[in-house]
Amino acid sequence: MSPRSKMFPIVSIKPVTGEAGAMVLRRVYNAAMGPDEKVSAEAQKAWWEDIVLLSPGVEQTDAYVIWSEAGEGPEAIGYGLIVTGAEREHSRVSGAIVPECRGHGWGRALFSFLAAAAPARPWLSVRRDNLTAFNLYLKLGYVVVDAEEDTWIMEKYMWRGSAQ
């Protein structure tokens, strides 16, 4: 990322289209996730194939890139995904901002956008050691509905179309 990422630029969230868009999505995904020793390259590849590519039981995948538009030109600084199953009861949302651009509220903007754009009640998973993200999701109205060995499963409590 360039030094201009440290500024407070105009940010836009745009849908991924075509092969070029998919390449940008994959590049920003790799930059945002970084070399994570807890997640093997094989696990990341499996995640990519399960989430981004349509897999059995997935009706729709919507992919977005968050762009910083300051300085000399647009720069991809994060990604977001909405994956909706065939039953259309829930939509899994996921995303990340590249490390050097975190702390400016872009994650909040991204996950607010994803929840609003989701065609079904949004849910997500977060690693238990990622307290920054966990606290953000709580502030955005997500609640823990289940737990796995090293992750919490969270669901948006109040969502349009919910009976709550």
Secondary structure, DSSP 4 states (H G I P E B T S, - for coil): --GGGGS---EEEEE--HHHHHHHHHHHHHHHH-S-TTS-HHHHHHHHHHHTS--TTEEEEEEEEEEE--TTS-EEEEEEEEEEETT-SEEEEEEEE-GGGTTSSHHHHHHHHHHHH-SSEEEEEEETT-HHHHHHHHHTTEEEEEE-SSEEEEEESS-TT---
